């Protein structure tokens, strides 16, 4: 089961598709093994990057079961269960936990406008999935349009003992990490794990502010693992040097709209998945964009 001591790099997995749009079973197994070989301490599936809204309910469950079975208990697997209604959330949560998931992740719907609405929503979500299921707050206002202040996050943590992690994707958000860590250090709120997303764009600084690691899907996860390990070893210069080598591609992958297409292209070029297909609707990369990605990869992989 997922706990508040979770740390390291939880790689967010895309959902591999064949060129005709079917879920690619073979690539799924290969992707899982590649991420584990890169040093992932956990995997997260069916998130925003996983194109979860484009999957039918039976496809999502089958994909989750396959990943969990392939991992075979080697690392925890977190499953995104965000849904428009609590019935779907409850059903998927129950099934993936029965299959061996370590916990679930819940993003707030864009309809929430006030602090009290946000806190109330998560109370209802916990009631739906069950208080025995460890879960993750996904704080991604750039996509959800729901702004959660540190005080709101602390209220949610205190009302729900089964909340064990914050996926931090606010931008700018470094001061939010500092505020939450100071509050837990002072005993004002229970300490939970903080793993950070946004493609890893600010990872070294997030670690230095008190984050426990990363939860994102950058196409070179070994960089994320390396940066987290180096920061934990007190090797700040080496961590930033490694990060800086990858930063141009990190930035390119973080572009709104086209970012997942870029990431899948890199994963295909690296032999991790067979096709860079996105389910429709989705962008297609232009020849110029592909040439730029190739240039960025060449710079990263040069001796």
C-alpha positions as CSV (number, residue, x, y, z in Angstrom):
1,X,0.0,0.0,0.0
2,X,1.1,3.6,-0.7
3,X,2.3,5.5,2.3
4,X,3.2,9.1,3.2
5,X,6.9,8.0,3.1
6,X,6.8,7.4,-0.6
7,X,9.8,8.9,-2.4
8,X,12.0,8.8,-5.5
9,X,10.6,8.8,-9.0
10,X,7.1,7.6,-9.9
11,X,7.2,7.6,-13.7
12,X,3.9,8.6,-15.2
13,X,3.2,6.2,-18.0
14,X,1.6,7.1,-21.3
15,X,-0.9,4.6,-22.7
16,X,0.8,3.0,-25.8
17,X,-1.4,2.6,-28.8
18,X,-0.9,0.8,-32.1
19,X,-1.1,2.8,-35.3
20,X,-4.8,1.9,-35.5
21,X,-5.6,3.3,-32.1
22,X,-5.8,-0.1,-30.2
23,X,-4.0,-0.4,-26.9
24,X,-0.6,-1.8,-27.6
25,X,-0.1,-4.7,-25.2
26,X,3.4,-5.6,-26.2
27,X,4.6,-2.0,-25.9
28,X,3.0,-1.7,-22.5
29,X,5.1,-4.6,-21.1
30,X,8.2,-3.2,-22.7
31,X,7.6,0.3,-21.3
32,X,7.1,-1.0,-17.8
33,X,10.4,-2.9,-17.9
34,X,12.2,0.1,-19.4
35,X,11.0,2.4,-16.6
36,X,12.0,-0.1,-13.9
37,X,15.4,-0.5,-15.5
38,X,15.8,3.3,-15.4
39,X,15.4,3.2,-11.6
40,X,11.7,4.1,-11.1
41,X,10.6,3.6,-7.5
42,X,6.9,3.6,-8.6
43,X,4.6,4.0,-11.7
44,X,1.5,6.1,-12.2
45,X,-1.0,5.2,-14.9
46,X,-4.3,6.6,-16.3
47,X,-3.4,10.2,-15.5
48,X,-3.8,13.2,-17.8
49,X,-0.7,12.0,-19.8
50,X,-2.2,8.5,-20.0
51,X,-5.1,9.8,-22.2
52,X,-7.4,8.3,-19.7
53,X,-10.5,10.2,-20.9
54,X,-10.0,8.6,-24.3
55,X,-10.2,5.1,-23.0
56,X,-13.4,3.1,-22.6
57,X,-14.0,1.8,-19.0
58,X,-13.1,-1.8,-19.9
59,X,-9.9,-0.6,-21.7
60,X,-8.8,1.4,-18.7
61,X,-9.3,-1.5,-16.3
62,X,-7.5,-3.9,-18.7
63,X,-4.6,-1.6,-19.1
64,X,-4.3,-1.1,-15.3
65,X,-4.4,-4.8,-14.7
66,X,-1.7,-5.5,-17.3
67,X,0.7,-2.9,-15.8
68,X,0.1,-4.1,-12.2
69,X,0.6,-7.7,-13.4
70,X,3.8,-6.8,-15.3
71,X,5.2,-4.9,-12.3
72,X,4.5,-8.0,-10.1
73,X,4.9,-6.2,-6.8
74,X,8.4,-4.8,-7.6
75,X,7.3,-1.2,-7.2
76,X,4.0,0.5,-6.2
77,X,1.5,1.4,-9.0
78,X,-0.8,4.4,-8.6
79,X,-3.9,4.6,-10.8
80,X,-5.6,7.8,-11.7
81,X,-9.3,7.4,-11.0
82,X,-10.5,11.0,-11.7
83,X,-14.0,10.9,-13.2
84,X,-17.0,13.1,-13.8
85,X,-19.0,11.2,-11.3
86,X,-18.3,9.3,-8.1
87,X,-19.9,6.1,-9.3
88,X,-17.2,5.6,-12.0
89,X,-14.5,6.7,-9.6
90,X,-15.7,4.2,-7.0
91,X,-16.0,1.4,-9.5
92,X,-12.5,1.8,-11.0
93,X,-10.9,2.4,-7.7
94,X,-12.3,-0.8,-6.2
95,X,-11.3,-2.9,-9.2
96,X,-7.7,-1.6,-9.5
97,X,-7.1,-2.0,-5.7
98,X,-8.4,-5.5,-5.9
99,X,-5.9,-6.1,-8.8
100,X,-3.0,-4.9,-6.6
101,X,-2.7,-1.2,-7.1
102,X,-0.9,0.7,-4.2
103,X,-3.3,3.7,-4.3
104,X,-5.2,6.0,-6.5
105,X,-4.9,9.6,-7.7
106,X,-7.8,12.1,-7.8
107,X,-7.8,15.5,-9.7
108,X,-10.5,18.0,-8.9
109,X,-13.1,18.9,-11.5
110,X,-12.9,22.3,-13.0
111,X,-16.3,23.2,-11.6
112,X,-14.9,23.8,-8.1
113,X,-14.5,27.6,-7.4
114,X,-14.2,28.1,-3.7
115,X,-12.0,26.6,-0.9
116,X,-15.0,25.0,0.8
117,X,-16.1,23.4,-2.5
118,X,-12.7,21.9,-3.0
119,X,-12.5,20.5,0.6
120,X,-16.0,19.1,0.4
121,X,-15.4,17.5,-3.0
122,X,-12.4,15.5,-1.6
123,X,-14.4,14.5,1.4
124,X,-17.1,13.1,-0.9
125,X,-14.4,11.4,-3.1
126,X,-12.9,9.6,-0.1
127,X,-16.4,8.4,0.9
128,X,-16.8,7.1,-2.7
129,X,-13.5,5.2,-2.9
130,X,-13.4,4.1,0.8
131,X,-11.4,5.4,3.7
132,X,-9.1,2.4,3.5
133,X,-7.7,3.3,0.0
134,X,-4.5,5.4,0.0
135,X,-4.9,8.3,-2.3
136,X,-3.1,11.2,-3.9
137,X,-4.2,14.8,-4.4
138,X,-3.4,16.0,-7.9
139,X,-2.8,19.7,-7.8
140,X,-2.5,20.8,-11.4
141,X,-4.2,24.2,-11.8
142,X,-2.7,24.8,-15.2
143,X,-5.0,22.0,-16.5
144,X,-7.8,21.7,-14.0
145,X,-8.2,25.5,-13.4
146,X,-8.7,24.7,-9.7
147,X,-6.4,26.7,-7.5
148,X,-5.6,25.0,-4.2
149,X,-3.8,27.1,-1.6
150,X,-1.5,25.5,1.0
151,X,-4.3,26.1,3.6
152,X,-6.8,24.2,1.5
153,X,-4.3,21.3,0.9
154,X,-3.7,21.2,4.7
155,X,-7.4,21.1,5.3
156,X,-7.8,18.1,2.9
157,X,-4.9,16.3,4.5
158,X,-6.2,16.7,8.0
159,X,-9.8,15.6,7.1
160,X,-8.6,12.5,5.4
161,X,-6.1,10.2,7.1
162,X,-6.0,8.1,3.9
163,X,-4.5,11.0,1.9
164,X,-0.8,10.1,1.8
165,X,0.6,12.2,-1.1
166,X,0.4,15.5,-2.9
167,X,1.2,15.5,-6.6
168,X,2.5,19.0,-6.9
169,X,2.1,20.6,-10.3
170,X,1.5,24.2,-9.5
171,X,3.5,26.8,-11.5
172,X,4.9,28.9,-9.9
173,X,4.8,26.6,-7.0
174,X,8.1,26.4,-5.2
175,X,6.9,28.6,-2.3
176,X,3.9,26.3,-1.9
177,X,6.3,23.4,-1.2
178,X,8.2,25.5,1.3
179,X,5.0,26.5,3.1
180,X,3.7,22.9,3.3
181,X,7.0,21.6,4.6
182,X,7.4,24.3,7.2
183,X,3.8,23.6,8.4
184,X,4.5,19.9,8.8
185,X,7.9,20.5,10.4
186,X,6.1,22.8,12.9
187,X,3.5,20.1,13.6
188,X,0.7,22.2,12.1
189,X,-0.3,19.5,9.6
190,X,0.5,15.8,9.1
191,X,3.4,15.2,6.8
192,X,2.6,13.6,3.4
193,X,4.8,12.7,0.5
194,X,5.2,15.4,-2.1
195,X,6.1,14.3,-5.6
196,X,6.3,16.9,-8.4
197,X,5.2,16.9,-12.0
198,X,5.3,19.6,-14.7
199,X,7.6,17.4,-16.8
200,X,10.3,17.9,-14.2
201,X,10.8,21.5,-15.3
202,X,11.8,22.6,-11.8
203,X,12.9,19.3,-10.2
204,X,16.2,20.2,-8.7
205,X,14.7,23.3,-6.9
206,X,11.6,21.4,-5.9
207,X,13.8,18.8,-4.2
208,X,15.8,21.5,-2.5
209,X,12.5,23.0,-1.2
210,X,11.6,19.7,0.4
211,X,9.9,17.5,-2.2
212,X,10.4,13.8,-1.9
213,X,10.9,13.2,-5.6
214,X,9.2,13.4,-9.0
215,X,6.0,12.1,-10.5
216,X,6.2,12.9,-14.2
217,X,6.7,11.3,-17.5
218,X,9.8,12.9,-19.1
219,X,11.0,10.5,-21.8
220,X,14.4,10.1,-20.2
221,X,13.4,8.9,-16.7
222,X,16.9,8.0,-15.9
223,X,17.6,11.8,-15.7
224,X,14.8,12.2,-13.1
225,X,16.2,9.3,-11.1
226,X,19.7,10.7,-11.3
227,X,18.7,14.2,-10.2
228,X,16.7,13.0,-7.2
229,X,19.6,10.7,-6.1
230,X,22.2,13.4,-6.5
231,X,20.2,15.9,-4.5
232,X,19.7,13.4,-1.8
233,X,23.4,12.8,-1.7
234,X,24.1,16.5,-1.3
235,X,25.7,16.7,-4.8
236,X,24.0,19.9,-5.8
237,X,26.3,20.9,-8.7
238,X,26.2,17.4,-10.2
239,X,22.4,17.3,-10.0
240,X,22.0,20.7,-11.7
241,X,24.6,19.8,-14.4
242,X,22.7,16.6,-15.2
243,X,19.4,18.5,-15.2
244,X,20.7,21.3,-17.4
245,X,21.8,18.8,-20.1
246,X,18.2,17.7,-20.5
247,X,16.5,21.0,-19.8
248,X,16.0,22.0,-23.5
249,X,14.1,18.8,-24.2
250,X,12.2,19.0,-20.8
251,X,11.1,22.5,-21.9
252,X,10.1,21.3,-25.4
253,X,8.1,18.4,-24.0
254,X,6.2,20.7,-21.6
255,X,4.6,22.7,-24.4
256,X,0.8,22.7,-23.8
257,X,-1.2,20.8,-26.5
258,X,1.7,19.1,-28.3
259,X,3.8,17.9,-25.3
260,X,2.5,14.4,-25.1
261,X,3.0,13.9,-28.8
262,X,6.6,15.0,-28.4
263,X,7.1,12.6,-25.5
264,X,5.6,9.7,-27.3
265,X,7.8,10.4,-30.3
266,X,10.9,10.3,-28.1
267,X,9.8,7.1,-26.4
268,X,9.3,5.5,-29.8
269,X,12.7,6.7,-31.0
270,X,14.2,5.2,-27.9
271,X,12.6,1.8,-28.6
272,X,10.4,2.0,-25.5
273,X,7.1,2.0,-27.4
274,X,6.4,0.9,-31.0
275,X,4.2,3.8,-32.1
276,X,3.8,7.4,-31.1
277,X,0.1,7.3,-31.9
278,X,-2.2,9.5,-29.9
279,X,-5.9,8.7,-29.8
280,X,-8.0,11.2,-31.6
281,X,-8.5,14.0,-31.1
282,X,-4.8,14.8,-30.8
283,X,-2.1,16.8,-32.5
284,X,0.3,15.5,-35.2
285,X,3.9,16.5,-35.3
286,X,5.1,18.5,-38.3
287,X,8.4,17.6,-40.1
288,X,9.9,20.7,-38.6
289,X,9.0,19.7,-35.1
290,X,10.3,16.2,-35.6
291,X,13.6,17.7,-36.8
292,X,13.9,19.8,-33.7
293,X,13.2,16.8,-31.5
294,X,15.9,14.8,-33.3
295,X,18.4,17.7,-32.7
296,X,17.5,17.8,-29.0
297,X,17.9,14.1,-28.6
298,X,21.2,14.1,-30.4
299,X,22.6,16.8,-28.1
300,X,21.5,14.8,-25.0
301,X,23.0,11.5,-26.2
302,X,26.3,12.9,-27.5
303,X,29.4,11.5,-25.7
